[in-house]
């Protein structure tokens, strides 16, 4: 059975997909609320808040 051209993924593409999946952060609702409230307080700038929380 022949595959369609372009359907095979190279080893590099597979590695990148695994790395992206491993580094993707999933924040809980509590963490999201804490981050938003921290931003609304205005004590630190948004950039500083994002750096501290590791948000791009």
N, C-alpha and C positions, 0 to 999 in steps of 0.2 A: 504494500500500500504506500503510495507516494504522498508526501506532505506538501502542502502549498508553500510556495516560496515565501520566506520571511516569517514563518510561524515558529521556527526553532529559535530559542533564546540562547545566546552565547553564555559561556560560563561567567563572564564578567557581569552580565545583566542579572543573572541569578544571585551573584554575590551582593550586588548593589541592593537588590530587593530584600535580601535577608538583613542587611545592615540597616536599611530604612525601617524595616519592621521592628528591629531590636531597639532602635534609638527613638522611636515614636513614643512620646509620653502621653498617657491617658490620665487626666486629672479627675479626681472625684468631685462631686458637687460641693462638698465642704471646702475643698481647696480652691475651687473656682470662686466661691463666695468670699473667702478670705482675701483672695487676690483683688477682687473687685472692690471690696470694702477698704483695703489698703490704698487703692488708687483714689477712692473718693475722699479719704482722709486728707490727702494732699501733702502728707509729711515728706514723702520722697517724690521725686519726679517719676513719670511713667517709665522712662528709660532705666532708671535705677531699680524700679520695681521689677521690670522684666528681666534685667540681668540677675537679680537676686533669685527669682523664681525659675530661671532658665528658659524663658519664653523668647522665641525669636520674633 
